[in-house]
């Protein structure tokens, strides 16, 4: 109801009622006014609450966006860490490649060293070693131990009469003679003799028995029995 109509209504009722009725009417009017004020206050508070809720919603939206930004920043940090680690791996691989190249160059440099001037005694030693099926590396190490002379593998291999570029004729003759004698004479190889093989099998069997390896000891004894029976030796049948 508008304020003007409400005031007129109050005056009309006041003029038409008695003193007692007027007091009752004023009490009802005060109650009605209080109800109207409470309703207005409640509406105002509700408006404030709605505004606050809207602000809270905006804050929450902002917090959500901030969380998304933080997540994105975290993911970006992980990506940067991954890129950094990848860079370190690539740098490590590059350094490893440089080390390998350096090692290869060093090996090539060692092999490409100027040939050492060798005496006839050292040359004969090399030829005999190769004729006995020793590798160039082992022959080079033996030359270092016996004569205290550094010699590379390529230089040693150049005295192999069976190679693509054989040495001088006298060294080829020495090579062939040494190899023929080496293959014909087994007495210089201990393990080629039955007595030597039986002695080694005896030591193996005793060692296995001391360790409690009875199955292995029995296998060694069985192999020794075969050695004694000539199983590993070629027998000539009687005519």
C-alpha distance (Angstrom), angle and dihedral (degrees) to the residues before:
residue distance angle dihedral
X1 . . .
X2 3.85 . .
X3 3.80 118.9 .
X4 3.85 94.7 -115.1
X5 3.80 94.1 52.0
X6 3.79 91.3 44.9
X7 3.86 91.9 52.8
X8 3.80 92.4 47.5
X9 3.76 90.5 49.6
X10 3.80 89.9 52.2
X11 3.82 92.4 51.5
X12 3.80 92.9 48.0
X13 3.77 92.8 49.7
X14 3.80 91.4 46.8
X15 3.81 91.3 53.1
X16 3.83 93.3 48.2
X17 3.83 99.3 46.5
X18 3.80 135.0 69.4
X19 3.76 126.8 -111.1
X20 3.79 92.8 -95.2
X21 3.77 92.2 46.3
X22 3.75 90.5 47.3
X23 3.79 91.3 56.9
X24 3.79 90.0 50.3
X25 3.78 89.7 47.3
X26 3.80 92.8 49.4
X27 3.80 90.1 49.3
X28 3.80 90.5 52.8
X29 3.78 90.2 46.3
X30 3.79 91.3 51.3
X31 3.80 90.0 49.0
X32 3.79 90.4 48.1
X33 3.79 91.0 48.3
X34 3.81 90.1 49.3
X35 3.79 90.1 50.3
X36 3.79 90.7 49.8
X37 3.82 91.3 49.7
X38 3.79 92.2 47.7
X39 3.79 89.4 49.4
X40 3.79 90.0 50.0
X41 3.81 91.8 46.3
X42 3.80 90.3 47.9
X43 3.80 90.8 49.6
X44 3.79 89.9 48.8
X45 3.82 91.4 49.4
X46 3.78 89.5 46.8
X47 3.79 88.7 53.4
X48 3.81 89.9 49.3
X49 3.79 90.3 49.0
X50 3.79 91.1 49.8
X51 3.80 90.3 48.7
X52 3.77 89.5 48.2
X53 3.81 90.7 47.9
X54 3.77 90.1 50.3
X55 3.81 90.4 49.4
X56 3.80 89.6 46.7
X57 3.80 89.2 50.5
X58 3.77 89.4 50.9
X59 3.80 90.0 48.8
X60 3.80 90.9 49.0
X61 3.79 90.3 48.2
X62 3.76 88.6 49.7
X63 3.81 90.7 48.0
X64 3.81 90.1 49.3
X65 3.77 90.6 50.1
X66 3.79 89.4 46.2
X67 3.82 88.9 51.2
X68 3.78 89.8 50.5
X69 3.78 89.6 49.3
X70 3.81 90.2 49.0
X71 3.81 90.6 48.4
X72 3.78 89.4 49.4
X73 3.79 90.1 48.5
X74 3.81 90.4 49.4
X75 3.79 91.3 49.3
X76 3.79 89.5 47.1
X77 3.80 88.6 51.0
X78 3.80 90.5 51.2
X79 3.77 90.0 49.2
X80 3.79 90.2 49.7
X81 3.81 90.5 48.4
X82 3.81 89.5 49.5
X83 3.79 90.7 49.0
X84 3.81 90.0 48.8
X85 3.80 91.9 49.4
X86 3.79 90.3 47.0
X87 3.78 88.7 51.6
X88 3.80 90.4 50.8
X89 3.81 90.4 49.5
X90 3.78 90.9 49.4
X91 3.79 90.6 48.2
X92 3.82 89.9 48.9
X93 3.81 90.7 48.8
X94 3.80 89.7 49.0
X95 3.80 91.2 49.9
X96 3.80 90.3 47.1
X97 3.79 89.6 51.0
X98 3.80 89.9 50.3
X99 3.80 90.4 49.9
X100 3.80 91.5 49.3
X101 3.79 91.0 47.5
X102 3.79 89.5 48.7
X103 3.82 90.6 49.5
X104 3.81 90.4 49.0
X105 3.78 91.4 48.3
X106 3.80 90.0 47.6
X107 3.80 91.4 51.1
X108 3.78 91.0 47.0
X109 3.77 89.1 47.0
X110 3.78 90.8 53.0
X111 3.79 91.7 48.3
X112 3.79 91.1 44.6
X113 3.79 94.0 53.2
X114 3.78 115.2 126.2
X115 3.80 112.0 -85.7
X116 3.77 114.0 -96.3
X117 3.77 115.8 -118.6
X118 3.79 104.3 -113.1
X119 3.77 129.6 -160.8
X120 3.80 121.6 -130.6
X121 3.80 88.8 -105.9
X122 3.80 92.0 57.9
X123 3.80 91.5 44.5
X124 3.80 91.1 52.6
X125 3.80 90.0 49.0
X126 3.81 90.4 52.3
X127 3.82 93.6 47.6
X128 3.80 93.1 49.6
X129 3.81 91.3 48.2
X130 3.79 93.1 51.7
X131 3.82 90.8 45.8
X132 3.83 88.0 56.9
X133 3.83 89.9 56.9
X134 3.80 95.2 -103.8
X135 3.81 114.7 153.7
X136 3.82 119.6 -114.1
X137 3.81 90.2 -113.6
X138 3.82 92.4 54.6
X139 3.81 91.6 45.4
X140 3.83 90.8 50.5
X141 3.81 90.2 50.5
X142 3.82 90.3 48.5
X143 3.81 90.9 51.4
X144 3.80 89.1 52.4
X145 3.81 92.0 49.8
X146 3.81 96.8 44.3
X147 3.80 103.5 34.6
X148 3.82 101.5 17.2
X149 3.81 89.8 -127.4
X150 3.80 124.8 136.6
X151 3.80 113.3 -131.1
X152 3.80 128.3 166.2
X153 3.80 127.5 -132.3
X154 3.79 95.1 -108.9
X155 3.77 91.6 56.2
X156 3.80 91.0 48.7
X157 3.81 92.4 48.4
X158 3.80 90.5 52.5
X159 3.84 87.5 73.1
X160 3.81 93.2 57.8
X161 3.82 106.8 114.3
X162 3.82 89.9 -157.8
X163 3.80 93.0 55.2
X164 3.81 128.6 103.3
X165 3.80 91.3 -100.8
X166 3.81 107.6 35.9
X167 3.81 120.5 -160.2
X168 3.79 127.3 -116.4
X169 3.79 118.1 -44.1
X170 3.80 95.8 -104.6
X171 3.79 91.0 55.5
X172 3.80 90.8 48.6
X173 3.81 90.1 52.4
X174 3.80 90.9 49.0
X175 3.81 90.1 48.8
X176 3.81 94.1 52.5
X177 3.81 94.0 44.5
X178 3.82 92.2 48.9
X179 3.79 93.2 48.5
X180 3.80 93.4 47.8
X181 3.79 91.3 50.9
X182 3.80 91.5 45.0
X183 3.80 92.9 53.7
X184 3.79 93.5 43.8
X185 3.81 98.2 47.4
X186 3.82 112.1 62.4
X187 3.77 93.0 165.6
X188 3.80 90.3 87.9
X189 3.81 90.0 60.6
X190 3.77 108.9 74.9
X191 3.78 97.8 -162.7
X192 3.81 89.1 56.6
X193 3.82 88.7 68.6
X194 3.81 119.9 84.7
X195 3.82 93.6 -138.2
X196 3.80 91.5 55.3
X197 3.81 92.4 49.0
X198 3.82 92.2 48.7
X199 3.82 91.3 49.5
X200 3.80 91.2 52.2
X201 3.82 92.2 46.2
X202 3.80 88.9 51.1
X203 3.82 91.1 54.3
X204 3.80 91.3 46.5
X205 3.82 92.0 50.7
X206 3.81 92.8 48.4
X207 3.81 91.7 48.4
X208 3.82 91.6 49.5
X209 3.81 92.2 47.9
X210 3.82 91.4 50.8
X211 3.81 89.7 53.2
X212 3.80 92.2 48.5
X213 3.81 93.1 -111.4
X214 3.80 93.9 138.2
X215 3.80 95.8 162.4
X216 3.78 90.7 54.5
X217 3.82 91.7 45.7
X218 3.81 89.8 51.7
X219 3.83 89.8 51.2
X220 3.82 90.9 52.9
X221 3.81 91.2 49.3
X222 3.79 90.6 48.9
X223 3.80 90.4 52.1
X224 3.83 89.8 48.9
X225 3.81 89.7 52.4
X226 3.79 89.5 53.4
X227 3.80 89.7 50.1
X228 3.79 89.8 53.3
X229 3.80 91.1 47.5
X230 3.80 91.7 52.6
X231 3.81 94.9 -117.3
X232 3.82 91.2 143.0
X233 3.81 94.4 45.0
X234 3.76 126.0 82.1
X235 3.82 110.0 -114.8
X236 3.72 124.4 -153.3
X237 3.77 114.3 -137.1
X238 3.79 116.0 -126.6
X239 3.81 113.5 -111.0
